[in-house]
Amino acid sequence: MSQRFSGKTVIITGACRGIGAGIAERFAQEGANLVLASNDSQRVTFVAEQLATEYAVNAVPLAVDVTDEGDIQNLYKMAHERFGSIDVSVQNAGIITIDRFDSMPRADFDKVLQVNTTGVWLGCREAAKYMVKQGSGRLINTSSGQGRQGFIYTPHYAASKMGVIGITQSMALELARHNITVNAFCPGIIESEMWDYNDRVWGEILSTNEKRYGKGELMAEWVKNIPMRRAGKPSDVAGLVAFLASDDAAYLTGQAINIDGGLIMS
């Protein structure tokens, strides 16, 4: 594989599993210096060590709460001190809960927006400070198909991911003159631990006396509606993110790109 990102510094939040780990592996394959952030210190350390060994790259793990301004400031300060630049920042950390509107706790609603939306804004804000000084950079944010269209039992998640698109467009306008692009991607059904949770909990709520969903059955039913007839893989998403970070995407900013096998077309 080409080494497009050799000597470049790439920061990824939510990097210990699923899409985040897949993105980290793609940048490792292409030679980047990686700073991998997660609130799961043990697991992100494992991912970093694995990538450093397999691909002979620098991969630094850091325990980070993306809703904590101090943690975010320390993340980018450490990365800049270690590698000398902030070239790509992927704001990927995210959470979901699923519940009926009349039983969803206010705490769940607030937490999902804090992590998924405020966390993205804090990461973009801090990364951009370094990118403005160096006159270049790529900010890439994780939205969702629900950033395009809401869905049952997840109004907070839909709101949070629509918010990511708003942040992306607003910051793209503000940062374009500094040669910084800001884009988002909108995954659909992706094979991951999050979708294991989605399959189980949506399945429990949607089950009736006539139809009970077992493990994997609801997800399989929904996959039938995808034109490409399969769920995505983290590597599918990682390919798009690598493109957005590359020189080939230098004239692309303020966009939110669906990556869902054709489930939502725009």
Contacts in CASP RR format, 6 or more apart in sequence:
PFRMAT RR
TARGET T0000
AUTHOR 0000-0000-0000
METHOD contacts of the structure
MODEL  1
MSQRFSGKTVIITGACRGIGAGIAERFAQEGANLVLASNDSQRVTFVAEQ
LATEYAVNAVPLAVDVTDEGDIQNLYKMAHERFGSIDVSVQNAGIITIDR
FDSMPRADFDKVLQVNTTGVWLGCREAAKYMVKQGSGRLINTSSGQGRQG
FIYTPHYAASKMGVIGITQSMALELARHNITVNAFCPGIIESEMWDYNDR
VWGEILSTNEKRYGKGELMAEWVKNIPMRRAGKPSDVAGLVAFLASDDAA
YLTGQAINIDGGLIMS
1 29 0 8 1.000
1 30 0 8 1.000
2 30 0 8 1.000
3 30 0 8 1.000
3 31 0 8 1.000
4 30 0 8 1.000
4 242 0 8 1.000
4 246 0 8 1.000
4 247 0 8 1.000
5 27 0 8 1.000
5 30 0 8 1.000
5 31 0 8 1.000
5 32 0 8 1.000
5 87 0 8 1.000
5 88 0 8 1.000
5 242 0 8 1.000
5 245 0 8 1.000
5 246 0 8 1.000
6 30 0 8 1.000
6 31 0 8 1.000
6 32 0 8 1.000
7 31 0 8 1.000
7 32 0 8 1.000
7 33 0 8 1.000
7 83 0 8 1.000
8 31 0 8 1.000
8 32 0 8 1.000
8 33 0 8 1.000
8 85 0 8 1.000
8 87 0 8 1.000
8 88 0 8 1.000
9 32 0 8 1.000
9 33 0 8 1.000
9 35 0 8 1.000
9 79 0 8 1.000
9 80 0 8 1.000
9 83 0 8 1.000
9 84 0 8 1.000
9 85 0 8 1.000
9 86 0 8 1.000
9 87 0 8 1.000
9 88 0 8 1.000
10 27 0 8 1.000
10 32 0 8 1.000
10 33 0 8 1.000
10 34 0 8 1.000
10 35 0 8 1.000
10 87 0 8 1.000
10 88 0 8 1.000
10 89 0 8 1.000
10 90 0 8 1.000
10 245 0 8 1.000
11 34 0 8 1.000
11 35 0 8 1.000
11 37 0 8 1.000
11 75 0 8 1.000
11 76 0 8 1.000
11 79 0 8 1.000
11 86 0 8 1.000
11 88 0 8 1.000
11 89 0 8 1.000
11 90 0 8 1.000
11 127 0 8 1.000
12 20 0 8 1.000
12 23 0 8 1.000
12 24 0 8 1.000
12 27 0 8 1.000
12 34 0 8 1.000
12 35 0 8 1.000
12 36 0 8 1.000
12 37 0 8 1.000
12 90 0 8 1.000
12 92 0 8 1.000
13 37 0 8 1.000
13 38 0 8 1.000
13 64 0 8 1.000
13 66 0 8 1.000
13 75 0 8 1.000
13 90 0 8 1.000
13 91 0 8 1.000
13 92 0 8 1.000
13 93 0 8 1.000
13 119 0 8 1.000
13 123 0 8 1.000
14 20 0 8 1.000
14 36 0 8 1.000
14 37 0 8 1.000
14 38 0 8 1.000
14 39 0 8 1.000
14 44 0 8 1.000
14 66 0 8 1.000
14 92 0 8 1.000
14 93 0 8 1.000
14 94 0 8 1.000
15 21 0 8 1.000
15 23 0 8 1.000
15 24 0 8 1.000
15 36 0 8 1.000
15 37 0 8 1.000
15 38 0 8 1.000
15 44 0 8 1.000
15 47 0 8 1.000
15 92 0 8 1.000
16 36 0 8 1.000
16 38 0 8 1.000
16 40 0 8 1.000
16 43 0 8 1.000
16 44 0 8 1.000
16 46 0 8 1.000
16 47 0 8 1.000
17 40 0 8 1.000
17 43 0 8 1.000
17 47 0 8 1.000
17 192 0 8 1.000
17 193 0 8 1.000
18 190 0 8 1.000
18 192 0 8 1.000
18 193 0 8 1.000
18 194 0 8 1.000
18 234 0 8 1.000
19 92 0 8 1.000
19 142 0 8 1.000
19 187 0 8 1.000
19 190 0 8 1.000
19 192 0 8 1.000
19 234 0 8 1.000
19 237 0 8 1.000
19 238 0 8 1.000
20 90 0 8 1.000
20 92 0 8 1.000
20 234 0 8 1.000
21 47 0 8 1.000
21 234 0 8 1.000
22 234 0 8 1.000
22 235 0 8 1.000
22 237 0 8 1.000
22 238 0 8 1.000
23 90 0 8 1.000
23 92 0 8 1.000
23 234 0 8 1.000
23 237 0 8 1.000
23 238 0 8 1.000
23 241 0 8 1.000
23 242 0 8 1.000
24 34 0 8 1.000
24 36 0 8 1.000
24 47 0 8 1.000
24 51 0 8 1.000
24 59 0 8 1.000
25 51 0 8 1.000
25 55 0 8 1.000
25 235 0 8 1.000
25 238 0 8 1.000
26 235 0 8 1.000
26 238 0 8 1.000
26 239 0 8 1.000
26 241 0 8 1.000
26 242 0 8 1.000
27 34 0 8 1.000
27 88 0 8 1.000
27 238 0 8 1.000
27 242 0 8 1.000
27 245 0 8 1.000
28 34 0 8 1.000
28 51 0 8 1.000
28 52 0 8 1.000
28 54 0 8 1.000
28 55 0 8 1.000
28 57 0 8 1.000
28 59 0 8 1.000
29 55 0 8 1.000
30 242 0 8 1.000
31 55 0 8 1.000
31 57 0 8 1.000
32 57 0 8 1.000
32 88 0 8 1.000
33 57 0 8 1.000
33 58 0 8 1.000
33 82 0 8 1.000
33 83 0 8 1.000
34 48 0 8 1.000
34 51 0 8 1.000
34 57 0 8 1.000
34 58 0 8 1.000
34 59 0 8 1.000
34 60 0 8 1.000
35 60 0 8 1.000
35 62 0 8 1.000
35 75 0 8 1.000
35 78 0 8 1.000
35 79 0 8 1.000
35 82 0 8 1.000
35 83 0 8 1.000
36 44 0 8 1.000
36 47 0 8 1.000
36 48 0 8 1.000
36 51 0 8 1.000
36 59 0 8 1.000
36 60 0 8 1.000
36 61 0 8 1.000
36 62 0 8 1.000
37 44 0 8 1.000
37 61 0 8 1.000
37 62 0 8 1.000
37 63 0 8 1.000
37 64 0 8 1.000
37 66 0 8 1.000
37 75 0 8 1.000
37 93 0 8 1.000
38 44 0 8 1.000
38 61 0 8 1.000
38 63 0 8 1.000
38 64 0 8 1.000
38 93 0 8 1.000
39 63 0 8 1.000
39 64 0 8 1.000
39 65 0 8 1.000
39 66 0 8 1.000
39 93 0 8 1.000
40 63 0 8 1.000
41 61 0 8 1.000
41 63 0 8 1.000
44 61 0 8 1.000
44 62 0 8 1.000
44 63 0 8 1.000
45 61 0 8 1.000
47 59 0 8 1.000
47 61 0 8 1.000
48 59 0 8 1.000
48 60 0 8 1.000
48 61 0 8 1.000
49 59 0 8 1.000
49 61 0 8 1.000
51 57 0 8 1.000
51 59 0 8 1.000
52 58 0 8 1.000
52 59 0 8 1.000
58 82 0 8 1.000
58 83 0 8 1.000
60 78 0 8 1.000
60 79 0 8 1.000
60 82 0 8 1.000
62 74 0 8 1.000
62 75 0 8 1.000
62 78 0 8 1.000
64 71 0 8 1.000
64 72 0 8 1.000
64 74 0 8 1.000
64 75 0 8 1.000
65 71 0 8 1.000
66 72 0 8 1.000
66 91 0 8 1.000
66 93 0 8 1.000
66 115 0 8 1.000
66 119 0 8 1.000
66 120 0 8 1.000
66 122 0 8 1.000
66 123 0 8 1.000
67 114 0 8 1.000
67 115 0 8 1.000
67 118 0 8 1.000
67 119 0 8 1.000
67 122 0 8 1.000
69 122 0 8 1.000
72 119 0 8 1.000
72 122 0 8 1.000
72 123 0 8 1.000
72 126 0 8 1.000
73 126 0 8 1.000
75 126 0 8 1.000
76 86 0 8 1.000
76 89 0 8 1.000
76 123 0 8 1.000
76 126 0 8 1.000
76 127 0 8 1.000
76 129 0 8 1.000
76 130 0 8 1.000
79 86 0 8 1.000
80 86 0 8 1.000
80 130 0 8 1.000
85 130 0 8 1.000
85 134 0 8 1.000
86 127 0 8 1.000
86 130 0 8 1.000
86 131 0 8 1.000
86 134 0 8 1.000
86 137 0 8 1.000
87 136 0 8 1.000
87 137 0 8 1.000
87 138 0 8 1.000
87 245 0 8 1.000
88 137 0 8 1.000
88 138 0 8 1.000
88 140 0 8 1.000
88 245 0 8 1.000
89 123 0 8 1.000
89 124 0 8 1.000
89 127 0 8 1.000
89 131 0 8 1.000
89 138 0 8 1.000
89 139 0 8 1.000
89 140 0 8 1.000
90 140 0 8 1.000
90 141 0 8 1.000
90 142 0 8 1.000
90 241 0 8 1.000
90 245 0 8 1.000
91 119 0 8 1.000
91 120 0 8 1.000
91 123 0 8 1.000
91 124 0 8 1.000
91 139 0 8 1.000
91 140 0 8 1.000
91 141 0 8 1.000
91 142 0 8 1.000
91 164 0 8 1.000
92 142 0 8 1.000
93 115 0 8 1.000
93 116 0 8 1.000
93 119 0 8 1.000
94 115 0 8 1.000
94 116 0 8 1.000
94 142 0 8 1.000
95 111 0 8 1.000
95 112 0 8 1.000
95 115 0 8 1.000
95 116 0 8 1.000
96 112 0 8 1.000
96 154 0 8 1.000
96 157 0 8 1.000
96 194 0 8 1.000
96 197 0 8 1.000
96 198 0 8 1.000
97 104 0 8 1.000
97 108 0 8 1.000
97 111 0 8 1.000
97 112 0 8 1.000
97 154 0 8 1.000
97 156 0 8 1.000
97 157 0 8 1.000
98 153 0 8 1.000
98 154 0 8 1.000
98 197 0 8 1.000
98 198 0 8 1.000
98 201 0 8 1.000
98 202 0 8 1.000
98 205 0 8 1.000
99 105 0 8 1.000
99 108 0 8 1.000
99 153 0 8 1.000
100 153 0 8 1.000
100 205 0 8 1.000
101 153 0 8 1.000
101 155 0 8 1.000
104 155 0 8 1.000
104 156 0 8 1.000
108 156 0 8 1.000
109 155 0 8 1.000
109 156 0 8 1.000
112 156 0 8 1.000
112 157 0 8 1.000
112 160 0 8 1.000
113 156 0 8 1.000
113 159 0 8 1.000
113 160 0 8 1.000
115 160 0 8 1.000
116 157 0 8 1.000
116 160 0 8 1.000
116 161 0 8 1.000
116 164 0 8 1.000
117 159 0 8 1.000
117 160 0 8 1.000
117 161 0 8 1.000
117 163 0 8 1.000
117 164 0 8 1.000
117 167 0 8 1.000
120 141 0 8 1.000
120 142 0 8 1.000
120 164 0 8 1.000
120 167 0 8 1.000
121 167 0 8 1.000
124 139 0 8 1.000
124 141 0 8 1.000
124 167 0 8 1.000
124 171 0 8 1.000
124 182 0 8 1.000
127 139 0 8 1.000
128 139 0 8 1.000
128 171 0 8 1.000
128 175 0 8 1.000
128 178 0 8 1.000
128 180 0 8 1.000
131 137 0 8 1.000
131 139 0 8 1.000
131 175 0 8 1.000
131 178 0 8 1.000
131 180 0 8 1.000
132 175 0 8 1.000
132 178 0 8 1.000
132 180 0 8 1.000
135 178 0 8 1.000
135 179 0 8 1.000
135 180 0 8 1.000
136 178 0 8 1.000
136 179 0 8 1.000
136 180 0 8 1.000
137 179 0 8 1.000
137 180 0 8 1.000
137 181 0 8 1.000
138 180 0 8 1.000
138 181 0 8 1.000
138 183 0 8 1.000
138 244 0 8 1.000
138 245 0 8 1.000
138 249 0 8 1.000
139 168 0 8 1.000
139 171 0 8 1.000
139 175 0 8 1.000
139 180 0 8 1.000
139 181 0 8 1.000
139 182 0 8 1.000
139 183 0 8 1.000
140 182 0 8 1.000
140 183 0 8 1.000
140 184 0 8 1.000
140 185 0 8 1.000
140 241 0 8 1.000
140 244 0 8 1.000
140 245 0 8 1.000
141 164 0 8 1.000
141 167 0 8 1.000
141 168 0 8 1.000
141 182 0 8 1.000
141 183 0 8 1.000
141 184 0 8 1.000
141 185 0 8 1.000
142 164 0 8 1.000
142 184 0 8 1.000
142 185 0 8 1.000
142 187 0 8 1.000
143 161 0 8 1.000
143 162 0 8 1.000
143 163 0 8 1.000
143 164 0 8 1.000
143 165 0 8 1.000
143 168 0 8 1.000
143 184 0 8 1.000
143 185 0 8 1.000
143 186 0 8 1.000
143 256 0 8 1.000
144 157 0 8 1.000
144 161 0 8 1.000
144 164 0 8 1.000
144 186 0 8 1.000
144 187 0 8 1.000
144 188 0 8 1.000
145 161 0 8 1.000
145 186 0 8 1.000
145 187 0 8 1.000
145 188 0 8 1.000
145 258 0 8 1.000
145 260 0 8 1.000
145 263 0 8 1.000
145 264 0 8 1.000
146 154 0 8 1.000
146 157 0 8 1.000
146 158 0 8 1.000
146 161 0 8 1.000
146 162 0 8 1.000
147 158 0 8 1.000
147 161 0 8 1.000
147 162 0 8 1.000
147 163 0 8 1.000
147 164 0 8 1.000
147 165 0 8 1.000
147 186 0 8 1.000
147 256 0 8 1.000
148 186 0 8 1.000
148 256 0 8 1.000
148 258 0 8 1.000
148 264 0 8 1.000
148 266 0 8 1.000
149 158 0 8 1.000
149 264 0 8 1.000
150 158 0 8 1.000
151 158 0 8 1.000
153 202 0 8 1.000
153 205 0 8 1.000
161 186 0 8 1.000
164 184 0 8 1.000
165 184 0 8 1.000
165 186 0 8 1.000
165 256 0 8 1.000
168 182 0 8 1.000
168 183 0 8 1.000
168 184 0 8 1.000
168 254 0 8 1.000
168 255 0 8 1.000
168 256 0 8 1.000
169 182 0 8 1.000
169 254 0 8 1.000
169 256 0 8 1.000
171 182 0 8 1.000
172 181 0 8 1.000
172 182 0 8 1.000
172 183 0 8 1.000
172 253 0 8 1.000
172 254 0 8 1.000
173 254 0 8 1.000
175 181 0 8 1.000
175 182 0 8 1.000
176 253 0 8 1.000
181 244 0 8 1.000
181 249 0 8 1.000
181 250 0 8 1.000
181 252 0 8 1.000
181 253 0 8 1.000
181 254 0 8 1.000
182 253 0 8 1.000
182 254 0 8 1.000
183 244 0 8 1.000
183 249 0 8 1.000
183 252 0 8 1.000
183 253 0 8 1.000
183 254 0 8 1.000
183 255 0 8 1.000
183 256 0 8 1.000
183 257 0 8 1.000
184 254 0 8 1.000
184 255 0 8 1.000
184 256 0 8 1.000
184 257 0 8 1.000
185 237 0 8 1.000
185 240 0 8 1.000
185 241 0 8 1.000
185 244 0 8 1.000
185 256 0 8 1.000
185 257 0 8 1.000
185 258 0 8 1.000
185 259 0 8 1.000
186 256 0 8 1.000
186 257 0 8 1.000
186 258 0 8 1.000
186 259 0 8 1.000
186 260 0 8 1.000
186 264 0 8 1.000
187 232 0 8 1.000
187 237 0 8 1.000
187 259 0 8 1.000
187 260 0 8 1.000
188 232 0 8 1.000
188 258 0 8 1.000
188 259 0 8 1.000
188 260 0 8 1.000
188 261 0 8 1.000
188 263 0 8 1.000
188 264 0 8 1.000
189 195 0 8 1.000
189 219 0 8 1.000
189 222 0 8 1.000
189 223 0 8 1.000
189 226 0 8 1.000
189 231 0 8 1.000
189 232 0 8 1.000
189 260 0 8 1.000
189 263 0 8 1.000
190 231 0 8 1.000
190 232 0 8 1.000
190 233 0 8 1.000
190 234 0 8 1.000
190 236 0 8 1.000
190 237 0 8 1.000
191 231 0 8 1.000
191 232 0 8 1.000
191 233 0 8 1.000
191 234 0 8 1.000
192 234 0 8 1.000
195 219 0 8 1.000
195 231 0 8 1.000
198 219 0 8 1.000
199 213 0 8 1.000
199 215 0 8 1.000
199 216 0 8 1.000
199 217 0 8 1.000
199 218 0 8 1.000
199 219 0 8 1.000
200 215 0 8 1.000
202 218 0 8 1.000
203 213 0 8 1.000
203 214 0 8 1.000
203 217 0 8 1.000
203 218 0 8 1.000
204 213 0 8 1.000
206 213 0 8 1.000
206 218 0 8 1.000
207 213 0 8 1.000
219 231 0 8 1.000
223 229 0 8 1.000
223 230 0 8 1.000
223 231 0 8 1.000
225 263 0 8 1.000
226 260 0 8 1.000
226 261 0 8 1.000
226 262 0 8 1.000
226 263 0 8 1.000
227 261 0 8 1.000
227 262 0 8 1.000
227 263 0 8 1.000
228 261 0 8 1.000
228 262 0 8 1.000
230 261 0 8 1.000
232 260 0 8 1.000
232 261 0 8 1.000
236 259 0 8 1.000
237 259 0 8 1.000
240 257 0 8 1.000
240 259 0 8 1.000
243 249 0 8 1.000
244 252 0 8 1.000
244 257 0 8 1.000
258 264 0 8 1.000
258 265 0 8 1.000
258 266 0 8 1.000
END
